[in-house]
Amino acid sequence: MIYGKLWLVVKPSVGVPLFLGAVAVSSFAVHYALLTNTTWLPKYYEGGAKATAAVAQETAVAALTVVPERK
Amino acid sequence: MSDPHKVWPTGLTEPESQELHRNIIQGTQIFGAIAAFAHLLAYIYTPWLH
Protein backbone atom coordinates (compact mmCIF):
# COMPACT_ATOMS: atom_id res chain seq x y z
CA MET A 1 0.00 0.00 0.00
CA ILE A 2 1.27 3.42 -0.93
CA TYR A 3 2.73 5.37 2.02
CA GLY A 4 2.40 2.27 4.20
CA LYS A 5 5.83 2.96 5.67
CA LEU A 6 4.72 6.37 6.97
CA TRP A 7 4.39 5.02 10.52
CA LEU A 8 8.05 4.01 10.59
CA VAL A 9 8.97 7.69 10.82
CA VAL A 10 5.84 9.27 12.32
CA LYS A 11 4.79 8.06 15.74
CA PRO A 12 1.22 6.76 15.52
CA SER A 13 0.45 8.31 18.92
CA VAL A 14 1.19 11.71 17.35
CA GLY A 15 0.16 11.22 13.73
CA VAL A 16 -3.21 9.55 14.24
CA PRO A 17 -4.64 12.16 16.67
CA LEU A 18 -3.19 14.91 14.48
CA PHE A 19 -4.92 13.48 11.41
CA LEU A 20 -8.27 12.90 13.14
CA GLY A 21 -8.03 16.30 14.85
CA ALA A 22 -7.43 18.06 11.54
CA VAL A 23 -10.51 16.36 10.06
CA ALA A 24 -12.64 17.29 13.10
CA VAL A 25 -11.48 20.92 13.28
CA SER A 26 -11.81 21.61 9.56
CA SER A 27 -15.25 20.03 9.25
CA PHE A 28 -16.45 21.89 12.37
CA ALA A 29 -15.15 25.16 10.90
CA VAL A 30 -16.98 24.62 7.61
CA HIS A 31 -20.27 23.77 9.32
CA TYR A 32 -19.94 26.66 11.77
CA ALA A 33 -19.39 29.01 8.83
CA LEU A 34 -22.57 27.67 7.23
CA LEU A 35 -24.44 28.13 10.52
CA THR A 36 -23.41 31.77 10.84
CA ASN A 37 -23.67 32.74 7.15
CA THR A 38 -26.93 31.17 6.01
CA THR A 39 -30.54 31.63 7.08
CA TRP A 40 -31.74 28.09 6.50
CA LEU A 41 -29.27 26.17 8.67
CA PRO A 42 -30.04 27.99 11.96
CA LYS A 43 -33.76 27.46 11.22
CA TYR A 44 -33.14 23.76 10.66
CA TYR A 45 -31.10 23.40 13.86
CA GLU A 46 -33.77 25.27 15.82
CA GLY A 47 -36.28 22.67 14.67
CA GLY A 48 -40.03 22.53 15.24
CA ALA A 49 -40.85 24.65 12.19
CA LYS A 50 -43.51 22.24 10.89
CA ALA A 51 -45.10 21.72 14.32
CA THR A 52 -45.11 25.46 15.03
CA ALA A 53 -46.67 26.19 11.63
CA ALA A 54 -49.36 23.54 12.21
CA VAL A 55 -50.26 24.95 15.63
CA ALA A 56 -50.36 28.48 14.23
CA GLN A 57 -52.70 27.38 11.46
CA GLU A 58 -54.98 25.55 13.90
CA THR A 59 -55.13 28.62 16.11
CA ALA A 60 -55.98 30.80 13.13
CA VAL A 61 -58.74 28.43 12.00
CA ALA A 62 -60.12 28.23 15.53
CA ALA A 63 -60.12 32.01 15.82
CA LEU A 64 -62.09 32.32 12.58
CA THR A 65 -64.68 29.75 13.61
CA VAL A 66 -65.47 31.14 17.04
CA VAL A 67 -69.22 31.53 17.32
CA PRO A 68 -70.30 34.55 19.33
CA GLU A 69 -72.13 33.65 22.48
CA ARG A 70 -75.88 34.37 22.38
CA LYS A 71 -77.50 36.23 25.23
CA MET B 1 14.11 -1.29 4.78
CA SER B 2 13.59 -4.90 3.68
CA ASP B 3 14.06 -6.43 7.17
CA PRO B 4 10.55 -7.08 8.47
CA HIS B 5 11.83 -7.51 12.04
CA LYS B 6 13.69 -4.20 12.24
CA VAL B 7 12.13 -1.94 14.86
CA TRP B 8 12.09 1.67 13.71
CA PRO B 9 12.36 4.75 15.96
CA THR B 10 8.56 4.91 16.22
CA GLY B 11 8.60 1.43 17.76
CA LEU B 12 6.96 -0.25 14.78
CA THR B 13 8.19 -2.79 12.27
CA GLU B 14 7.38 -2.46 8.57
CA PRO B 15 4.54 -5.04 8.60
CA GLU B 16 3.03 -3.28 11.65
CA SER B 17 3.24 0.07 9.90
CA GLN B 18 1.58 -1.41 6.81
CA GLU B 19 -1.21 -2.94 8.92
CA LEU B 20 -1.88 0.32 10.77
CA HIS B 21 -1.94 2.21 7.48
CA ARG B 22 -4.39 -0.26 5.93
CA ASN B 23 -6.78 0.29 8.83
CA ILE B 24 -6.45 4.07 8.66
CA ILE B 25 -7.13 4.04 4.92
CA GLN B 26 -10.15 1.78 5.38
CA GLY B 27 -11.53 3.98 8.16
CA THR B 28 -11.05 7.05 5.97
CA GLN B 29 -12.86 5.35 3.08
CA ILE B 30 -15.84 4.36 5.26
CA PHE B 31 -16.00 7.85 6.81
CA GLY B 32 -15.77 9.39 3.34
CA ALA B 33 -18.58 7.21 1.98
CA ILE B 34 -20.90 8.11 4.89
CA ALA B 35 -19.98 11.80 4.54
CA ALA B 36 -20.62 11.73 0.79
CA PHE B 37 -24.06 10.20 1.38
CA ALA B 38 -24.84 12.81 4.06
CA HIS B 39 -23.82 15.59 1.66
CA LEU B 40 -26.02 14.10 -1.05
CA LEU B 41 -29.00 14.21 1.34
CA ALA B 42 -28.09 17.77 2.34
CA TYR B 43 -27.93 18.79 -1.33
CA ILE B 44 -31.33 17.21 -2.06
CA TYR B 45 -33.23 18.40 1.01
CA THR B 46 -31.71 21.81 1.85
CA PRO B 47 -31.12 25.02 -0.12
CA TRP B 48 -27.37 24.30 0.03
CA LEU B 49 -25.71 25.12 -3.34
CA HIS B 50 -29.06 25.81 -5.04
Backbone of each chain as nested JSON, in Angstrom:
{
  "chains": [
    {"id": "A", "residues": [
      {"number": 1, "name": "MET", "atoms": {"N": [0.847, -1.206, 0.0], "CA": [0.0, 0.0, 0.0], "C": [0.877, 1.249, 0.0]}},
      {"number": 2, "name": "ILE", "atoms": {"N": [0.477, 2.203, -0.812], "CA": [1.273, 3.418, -0.931], "C": [1.318, 4.167, 0.412]}},
      {"number": 3, "name": "TYR", "atoms": {"N": [2.469, 4.651, 0.752], "CA": [2.73, 5.368, 2.015], "C": [2.557, 4.482, 3.251]}},
      {"number": 4, "name": "GLY", "atoms": {"N": [2.567, 3.193, 3.08], "CA": [2.396, 2.275, 4.203], "C": [3.532, 2.336, 5.203]}},
      {"number": 5, "name": "LYS", "atoms": {"N": [4.677, 2.876, 4.768], "CA": [5.829, 2.963, 5.667], "C": [5.848, 4.273, 6.452]}},
      {"number": 6, "name": "LEU", "atoms": {"N": [4.793, 5.069, 6.284], "CA": [4.717, 6.369, 6.972], "C": [4.94, 6.24, 8.472]}},
      {"number": 7, "name": "TRP", "atoms": {"N": [4.368, 5.162, 9.063], "CA": [4.385, 5.024, 10.522], "C": [5.706, 4.492, 11.052]}},
      {"number": 8, "name": "LEU", "atoms": {"N": [6.688, 4.336, 10.14], "CA": [8.047, 4.01, 10.589], "C": [8.77, 5.283, 10.998]}},
      {"number": 9, "name": "VAL", "atoms": {"N": [8.3, 6.421, 10.51], "CA": [8.973, 7.688, 10.819], "C": [8.076, 8.676, 11.559]}},
      {"number": 10, "name": "VAL", "atoms": {"N": [6.763, 8.426, 11.548], "CA": [5.836, 9.274, 12.321], "C": [5.229, 8.412, 13.41]}},
      {"number": 11, "name": "LYS", "atoms": {"N": [5.345, 8.861, 14.642], "CA": [4.788, 8.06, 15.744], "C": [3.273, 8.015, 15.609]}},
      {"number": 12, "name": "PRO", "atoms": {"N": [2.674, 6.828, 15.642], "CA": [1.218, 6.757, 15.525], "C": [0.496, 7.536, 16.627]}},
      {"number": 13, "name": "SER", "atoms": {"N": [1.098, 7.6, 17.823], "CA": [0.447, 8.313, 18.921], "C": [0.415, 9.82, 18.676]}},
      {"number": 14, "name": "VAL", "atoms": {"N": [1.214, 10.298, 17.743], "CA": [1.193, 11.713, 17.35], "C": [0.413, 11.883, 16.04]}},
      {"number": 15, "name": "GLY", "atoms": {"N": [0.727, 11.053, 15.069], "CA": [0.164, 11.217, 13.727], "C": [-1.318, 10.938, 13.634]}},
      {"number": 16, "name": "VAL", "atoms": {"N": [-1.787, 9.898, 14.345], "CA": [-3.211, 9.546, 14.24], "C": [-4.099, 10.626, 14.869]}},
      {"number": 17, "name": "PRO", "atoms": {"N": [-3.83, 11.067, 16.123], "CA": [-4.645, 12.162, 16.667], "C": [-4.532, 13.454, 15.859]}},
      {"number": 18, "name": "LEU", "atoms": {"N": [-3.371, 13.707, 15.304], "CA": [-3.188, 14.909, 14.48], "C": [-4.082, 14.839, 13.237]}},
      {"number": 19, "name": "PHE", "atoms": {"N": [-4.099, 13.692, 12.603], "CA": [-4.922, 13.483, 11.41], "C": [-6.407, 13.602, 11.736]}},
      {"number": 20, "name": "LEU", "atoms": {"N": [-6.847, 12.864, 12.778], "CA": [-8.271, 12.897, 13.142], "C": [-8.67, 14.285, 13.627]}},
      {"number": 21, "name": "GLY", "atoms": {"N": [-7.751, 14.944, 14.366], "CA": [-8.028, 16.3, 14.849], "C": [-8.177, 17.287, 13.707]}},
      {"number": 22, "name": "ALA", "atoms": {"N": [-7.343, 17.152, 12.693], "CA": [-7.428, 18.055, 11.536], "C": [-8.763, 17.879, 10.827]}},
      {"number": 23, "name": "VAL", "atoms": {"N": [-9.208, 16.629, 10.694], "CA": [-10.512, 16.356, 10.062], "C": [-11.627, 16.988, 10.898]}},
      {"number": 24, "name": "ALA", "atoms": {"N": [-11.583, 16.773, 12.218], "CA": [-12.64, 17.29, 13.099], "C": [-12.681, 18.808, 13.08]}},
      {"number": 25, "name": "VAL", "atoms": {"N": [-11.532, 19.455, 13.22], "CA": [-11.481, 20.919, 13.285], "C": [-11.929, 21.539, 11.971]}},
      {"number": 26, "name": "SER", "atoms": {"N": [-11.453, 21.006, 10.847], "CA": [-11.808, 21.609, 9.56], "C": [-13.28, 21.402, 9.248]}},
      {"number": 27, "name": "SER", "atoms": {"N": [-13.831, 20.232, 9.56], "CA": [-15.252, 20.029, 9.254], "C": [-16.117, 20.879, 10.184]}},
      {"number": 28, "name": "PHE", "atoms": {"N": [-15.697, 21.011, 11.454], "CA": [-16.455, 21.89, 12.368], "C": [-16.43, 23.326, 11.85]}},
      {"number": 29, "name": "ALA", "atoms": {"N": [-15.28, 23.776, 11.386], "CA": [-15.15, 25.163, 10.898], "C": [-16.066, 25.418, 9.714]}},
      {"number": 30, "name": "VAL", "atoms": {"N": [-16.125, 24.459, 8.795], "CA": [-16.981, 24.624, 7.609], "C": [-18.452, 24.687, 8.022]}},
      {"number": 31, "name": "HIS", "atoms": {"N": [-18.863, 23.787, 8.914], "CA": [-20.274, 23.767, 9.317], "C": [-20.63, 24.969, 10.186]}},
      {"number": 32, "name": "TYR", "atoms": {"N": [-19.684, 25.446, 10.982], "CA": [-19.939, 26.658, 11.773], "C": [-20.094, 27.872, 10.852]}},
      {"number": 33, "name": "ALA", "atoms": {"N": [-19.281, 27.915, 9.797], "CA": [-19.393, 29.008, 8.826], "C": [-20.759, 28.975, 8.148]}},
      {"number": 34, "name": "LEU", "atoms": {"N": [-21.231, 27.779, 7.826], "CA": [-22.574, 27.669, 7.227], "C": [-23.642, 28.136, 8.211]}},
      {"number": 35, "name": "LEU", "atoms": {"N": [-23.452, 27.754, 9.486], "CA": [-24.437, 28.126, 10.521], "C": [-24.544, 29.635, 10.679]}},
      {"number": 36, "name": "THR", "atoms": {"N": [-23.41, 30.323, 10.6], "CA": [-23.406, 31.77, 10.843], "C": [-23.628, 32.586, 9.563]}},
      {"number": 37, "name": "ASN", "atoms": {"N": [-23.554, 31.975, 8.404], "CA": [-23.67, 32.735, 7.152], "C": [-24.889, 32.395, 6.3]}},
      {"number": 38, "name": "THR", "atoms": {"N": [-25.719, 31.478, 6.773], "CA": [-26.93, 31.168, 6.013], "C": [-28.15, 31.404, 6.898]}},
      {"number": 39, "name": "THR", "atoms": {"N": [-29.3, 31.455, 6.293], "CA": [-30.537, 31.628, 7.079], "C": [-31.212, 30.29, 7.329]}},
      {"number": 40, "name": "TRP", "atoms": {"N": [-30.994, 29.346, 6.408], "CA": [-31.743, 28.091, 6.498], "C": [-31.169, 27.093, 7.494]}},
      {"number": 41, "name": "LEU", "atoms": {"N": [-29.848, 27.15, 7.742], "CA": [-29.267, 26.167, 8.675], "C": [-29.635, 26.458, 10.135]}},
      {"number": 42, "name": "PRO", "atoms": {"N": [-29.567, 27.733, 10.59], "CA": [-30.041, 27.994, 11.956], "C": [-31.505, 27.609, 12.145]}},
      {"number": 43, "name": "LYS", "atoms": {"N": [-32.335, 27.836, 11.123], "CA": [-33.756, 27.455, 11.217], "C": [-33.896, 25.948, 11.379]}},
      {"number": 44, "name": "TYR", "atoms": {"N": [-33.084, 25.223, 10.596], "CA": [-33.142, 23.758, 10.661], "C": [-32.699, 23.259, 12.033]}},
      {"number": 45, "name": "TYR", "atoms": {"N": [-31.598, 23.84, 12.558], "CA": [-31.097, 23.404, 13.863], "C": [-32.063, 23.768, 14.985]}},
      {"number": 46, "name": "GLU", "atoms": {"N": [-32.807, 24.879, 14.8], "CA": [-33.772, 25.275, 15.821], "C": [-34.895, 24.251, 15.892]}},
      {"number": 47, "name": "GLY", "atoms": {"N": [-35.284, 23.728, 14.728], "CA": [-36.282, 22.671, 14.674], "C": [-37.684, 23.165, 14.96]}},
      {"number": 48, "name": "GLY", "atoms": {"N": [-38.652, 22.23, 14.872], "CA": [-40.028, 22.529, 15.239], "C": [-40.751, 23.444, 14.282]}},
      {"number": 49, "name": "ALA", "atoms": {"N": [-40.207, 23.719, 13.119], "CA": [-40.849, 24.653, 12.187], "C": [-42.196, 24.127, 11.719]}},
      {"number": 50, "name": "LYS", "atoms": {"N": [-42.25, 22.824, 11.39], "CA": [-43.507, 22.244, 10.895], "C": [-44.557, 22.228, 12.0]}},
      {"number": 51, "name": "ALA", "atoms": {"N": [-44.161, 21.804, 13.205], "CA": [-45.099, 21.724, 14.325], "C": [-45.613, 23.112, 14.675]}},
      {"number": 52, "name": "THR", "atoms": {"N": [-44.722, 24.088, 14.693], "CA": [-45.109, 25.463, 15.026], "C": [-46.078, 25.995, 13.978]}},
      {"number": 53, "name": "ALA", "atoms": {"N": [-45.802, 25.724, 12.713], "CA": [-46.674, 26.191, 11.635], "C": [-48.051, 25.552, 11.752]}},
      {"number": 54, "name": "ALA", "atoms": {"N": [-48.085, 24.251, 12.09], "CA": [-49.358, 23.543, 12.209], "C": [-50.19, 24.126, 13.35]}},
      {"number": 55, "name": "VAL", "atoms": {"N": [-49.557, 24.381, 14.479], "CA": [-50.258, 24.95, 15.632], "C": [-50.774, 26.341, 15.29]}},
      {"number": 56, "name": "ALA", "atoms": {"N": [-49.96, 27.122, 14.604], "CA": [-50.356, 28.482, 14.234], "C": [-51.579, 28.444, 13.322]}},
      {"number": 57, "name": "GLN", "atoms": {"N": [-51.575, 27.481, 12.388], "CA": [-52.702, 27.382, 11.463], "C": [-53.972, 26.958, 12.203]}},
      {"number": 58, "name": "GLU", "atoms": {"N": [-53.826, 26.003, 13.113], "CA": [-54.976, 25.546, 13.904], "C": [-55.564, 26.7, 14.701]}},
      {"number": 59, "name": "THR", "atoms": {"N": [-54.686, 27.481, 15.304], "CA": [-55.126, 28.617, 16.112], "C": [-55.882, 29.62, 15.248]}},
      {"number": 60, "name": "ALA", "atoms": {"N": [-55.346, 29.842, 14.033], "CA": [-55.978, 30.803, 13.128], "C": [-57.358, 30.309, 12.716]}},
      {"number": 61, "name": "VAL", "atoms": {"N": [-57.448, 29.013, 12.402], "CA": [-58.737, 28.434, 11.997], "C": [-59.729, 28.517, 13.157]}},
      {"number": 62, "name": "ALA", "atoms": {"N": [-59.257, 28.186, 14.349], "CA": [-60.123, 28.232, 15.531], "C": [-60.621, 29.654, 15.778]}},
      {"number": 63, "name": "ALA", "atoms": {"N": [-59.744, 30.611, 15.591], "CA": [-60.115, 32.007, 15.823], "C": [-61.186, 32.449, 14.833]}},
      {"number": 64, "name": "LEU", "atoms": {"N": [-61.106, 31.932, 13.606], "CA": [-62.092, 32.318, 12.584], "C": [-63.45, 31.669, 12.809]}},
      {"number": 65, "name": "THR", "atoms": {"N": [-63.429, 30.502, 13.467], "CA": [-64.685, 29.751, 13.609], "C": [-65.323, 29.936, 14.975]}},
      {"number": 66, "name": "VAL", "atoms": {"N": [-64.875, 30.907, 15.712], "CA": [-65.474, 31.142, 17.037], "C": [-66.881, 31.721, 16.835]}},
      {"number": 67, "name": "VAL", "atoms": {"N": [-67.831, 31.062, 17.439], "CA": [-69.218, 31.534, 17.32], "C": [-69.507, 32.451, 18.504]}},
      {"number": 68, "name": "PRO", "atoms": {"N": [-70.01, 33.631, 18.235], "CA": [-70.295, 34.55, 19.333], "C": [-71.386, 33.977, 20.248]}},
      {"number": 69, "name": "GLU", "atoms": {"N": [-71.176, 34.189, 21.505], "CA": [-72.129, 33.655, 22.483], "C": [-73.446, 34.43, 22.415]}},
      {"number": 70, "name": "ARG", "atoms": {"N": [-74.574, 33.702, 22.435], "CA": [-75.878, 34.373, 22.383], "C": [-76.369, 34.705, 23.783]}},
      {"number": 71, "name": "LYS", "atoms": {"N": [-76.993, 35.843, 23.9], "CA": [-77.503, 36.23, 25.229], "C": [-79.004, 36.041, 25.279]}}
    ]},
    {"id": "B", "residues": [
      {"number": 1, "name": "MET", "atoms": {"N": [15.583, -1.446, 4.898], "CA": [14.115, -1.287, 4.778], "C": [13.425, -2.626, 4.533]}},
      {"number": 2, "name": "SER", "atoms": {"N": [14.226, -3.632, 4.057], "CA": [13.589, -4.899, 3.682], "C": [13.448, -5.847, 4.869]}},
      {"number": 3, "name": "ASP", "atoms": {"N": [14.141, -5.542, 5.999], "CA": [14.064, -6.43, 7.166], "C": [12.74, -6.227, 7.898]}},
      {"number": 4, "name": "PRO", "atoms": {"N": [11.864, -7.256, 7.86], "CA": [10.548, -7.084, 8.473], "C": [10.586, -7.08, 10.001]}},
      {"number": 5, "name": "HIS", "atoms": {"N": [11.746, -7.465, 10.58], "CA": [11.835, -7.506, 12.036], "C": [12.513, -6.273, 12.619]}},
      {"number": 6, "name": "LYS", "atoms": {"N": [13.011, -5.403, 11.751], "CA": [13.691, -4.203, 12.238], "C": [12.688, -3.269, 12.907]}},
      {"number": 7, "name": "VAL", "atoms": {"N": [13.008, -2.868, 14.145], "CA": [12.126, -1.941, 14.858], "C": [12.62, -0.525, 14.603]}},
      {"number": 8, "name": "TRP", "atoms": {"N": [11.741, 0.301, 14.066], "CA": [12.095, 1.673, 13.705], "C": [11.934, 2.6, 14.909]}},
      {"number": 9, "name": "PRO", "atoms": {"N": [12.418, 3.836, 14.792], "CA": [12.357, 4.747, 15.957], "C": [10.953, 4.953, 16.52]}},
      {"number": 10, "name": "THR", "atoms": {"N": [9.922, 4.749, 15.699], "CA": [8.556, 4.907, 16.217], "C": [8.117, 3.687, 17.008]}},
      {"number": 11, "name": "GLY", "atoms": {"N": [8.929, 2.631, 17.017], "CA": [8.599, 1.426, 17.764], "C": [7.857, 0.399, 16.936]}},
      {"number": 12, "name": "LEU", "atoms": {"N": [7.69, 0.67, 15.645], "CA": [6.956, -0.247, 14.775], "C": [7.893, -0.924, 13.784]}},
      {"number": 13, "name": "THR", "atoms": {"N": [7.49, -2.136, 13.37], "CA": [8.185, -2.79, 12.266], "C": [7.435, -2.449, 10.982]}},
      {"number": 14, "name": "GLU", "atoms": {"N": [8.031, -2.807, 9.846], "CA": [7.376, -2.455, 8.574], "C": [6.018, -3.135, 8.403]}},
      {"number": 15, "name": "PRO", "atoms": {"N": [5.88, -4.438, 8.72], "CA": [4.537, -5.044, 8.604], "C": [3.512, -4.368, 9.524]}},
      {"number": 16, "name": "GLU", "atoms": {"N": [3.96, -3.972, 10.738], "CA": [3.029, -3.284, 11.654], "C": [2.588, -1.94, 11.08]}},
      {"number": 17, "name": "SER", "atoms": {"N": [3.555, -1.224, 10.507], "CA": [3.24, 0.067, 9.895], "C": [2.254, -0.105, 8.744]}},
      {"number": 18, "name": "GLN", "atoms": {"N": [2.479, -1.142, 7.935], "CA": [1.58, -1.406, 6.805], "C": [0.177, -1.749, 7.296]}},
      {"number": 19, "name": "GLU", "atoms": {"N": [0.099, -2.538, 8.381], "CA": [-1.205, -2.94, 8.916], "C": [-1.961, -1.726, 9.46]}},
      {"number": 20, "name": "LEU", "atoms": {"N": [-1.26, -0.899, 10.228], "CA": [-1.885, 0.316, 10.767], "C": [-2.386, 1.198, 9.631]}},
      {"number": 21, "name": "HIS", "atoms": {"N": [-1.571, 1.332, 8.594], "CA": [-1.936, 2.205, 7.481], "C": [-3.15, 1.676, 6.727]}},
      {"number": 22, "name": "ARG", "atoms": {"N": [-3.209, 0.349, 6.574], "CA": [-4.389, -0.263, 5.927], "C": [-5.66, 0.1, 6.687]}},
      {"number": 23, "name": "ASN", "atoms": {"N": [-5.6, -0.011, 8.016], "CA": [-6.781, 0.289, 8.831], "C": [-7.163, 1.761, 8.752]}},
      {"number": 24, "name": "ILE", "atoms": {"N": [-6.16, 2.628, 8.751], "CA": [-6.448, 4.072, 8.661], "C": [-7.083, 4.397, 7.308]}},
      {"number": 25, "name": "ILE", "atoms": {"N": [-6.561, 3.805, 6.258], "CA": [-7.126, 4.041, 4.919], "C": [-8.56, 3.525, 4.853]}},
      {"number": 26, "name": "GLN", "atoms": {"N": [-8.797, 2.345, 5.418], "CA": [-10.146, 1.778, 5.377], "C": [-11.124, 2.651, 6.176]}},
      {"number": 27, "name": "GLY", "atoms": {"N": [-10.68, 3.102, 7.35], "CA": [-11.527, 3.984, 8.158], "C": [-11.843, 5.273, 7.42]}},
      {"number": 28, "name": "THR", "atoms": {"N": [-10.844, 5.809, 6.744], "CA": [-11.05, 7.045, 5.973], "C": [-12.041, 6.813, 4.837]}},
      {"number": 29, "name": "GLN", "atoms": {"N": [-11.941, 5.655, 4.191], "CA": [-12.861, 5.349, 3.085], "C": [-14.295, 5.21, 3.586]}},
      {"number": 30, "name": "ILE", "atoms": {"N": [-14.479, 4.536, 4.715], "CA": [-15.837, 4.361, 5.263], "C": [-16.397, 5.719, 5.69]}},
      {"number": 31, "name": "PHE", "atoms": {"N": [-15.578, 6.506, 6.391], "CA": [-15.998, 7.854, 6.807], "C": [-16.368, 8.696, 5.585]}},
      {"number": 32, "name": "GLY", "atoms": {"N": [-15.539, 8.605, 4.558], "CA": [-15.773, 9.385, 3.339], "C": [-17.065, 8.978, 2.646]}},
      {"number": 33, "name": "ALA", "atoms": {"N": [-17.354, 7.68, 2.631], "CA": [-18.582, 7.213, 1.979], "C": [-19.813, 7.721, 2.741]}},
      {"number": 34, "name": "ILE", "atoms": {"N": [-19.765, 7.63, 4.074], "CA": [-20.898, 8.111, 4.885], "C": [-21.057, 9.623, 4.709]}},
      {"number": 35, "name": "ALA", "atoms": {"N": [-19.933, 10.335, 4.709], "CA": [-19.981, 11.799, 4.543], "C": [-20.521, 12.173, 3.171]}},
      {"number": 36, "name": "ALA", "atoms": {"N": [-20.13, 11.441, 2.138], "CA": [-20.624, 11.734, 0.787], "C": [-22.132, 11.532, 0.719]}},
      {"number": 37, "name": "PHE", "atoms": {"N": [-22.618, 10.465, 1.352], "CA": [-24.064, 10.196, 1.383], "C": [-24.796, 11.304, 2.138]}},
      {"number": 38, "name": "ALA", "atoms": {"N": [-24.229, 11.732, 3.263], "CA": [-24.838, 12.812, 4.057], "C": [-24.892, 14.11, 3.251]}},
      {"number": 39, "name": "HIS", "atoms": {"N": [-23.833, 14.37, 2.475], "CA": [-23.825, 15.59, 1.661], "C": [-24.815, 15.501, 0.504]}},
      {"number": 40, "name": "LEU", "atoms": {"N": [-25.014, 14.289, -0.008], "CA": [-26.024, 14.105, -1.055], "C": [-27.414, 14.432, -0.501]}},
      {"number": 41, "name": "LEU", "atoms": {"N": [-27.711, 13.908, 0.698], "CA": [-29.001, 14.207, 1.339], "C": [-29.144, 15.706, 1.598]}},
      {"number": 42, "name": "ALA", "atoms": {"N": [-28.052, 16.327, 2.074], "CA": [-28.092, 17.771, 2.343], "C": [-28.342, 18.549, 1.057]}},
      {"number": 43, "name": "TYR", "atoms": {"N": [-27.735, 18.098, -0.032], "CA": [-27.931, 18.786, -1.325], "C": [-29.375, 18.641, -1.802]}},
      {"number": 44, "name": "ILE", "atoms": {"N": [-29.958, 17.455, -1.585], "CA": [-31.326, 17.212, -2.06], "C": [-32.35, 17.977, -1.208]}},
      {"number": 45, "name": "TYR", "atoms": {"N": [-32.171, 17.926, 0.117], "CA": [-33.234, 18.396, 1.011], "C": [-33.03, 19.777, 1.613]}},
      {"number": 46, "name": "THR", "atoms": {"N": [-31.91, 20.456, 1.312], "CA": [-31.706, 21.807, 1.848], "C": [-31.395, 22.756, 0.691]}},
      {"number": 47, "name": "PRO", "atoms": {"N": [-31.453, 24.066, 0.942], "CA": [-31.124, 25.019, -0.121], "C": [-29.622, 25.098, -0.435]}},
      {"number": 48, "name": "TRP", "atoms": {"N": [-28.828, 24.267, 0.222], "CA": [-27.374, 24.302, 0.032], "C": [-26.99, 24.138, -1.443]}},
      {"number": 49, "name": "LEU", "atoms": {"N": [-26.245, 25.104, -1.969], "CA": [-25.711, 25.118, -3.344], "C": [-26.775, 25.295, -4.424]}},
      {"number": 50, "name": "HIS", "atoms": {"N": [-28.032, 25.586, -4.019], "CA": [-29.064, 25.812, -5.037], "C": [-29.086, 27.279, -5.439]}}
    ]}
  ]
}
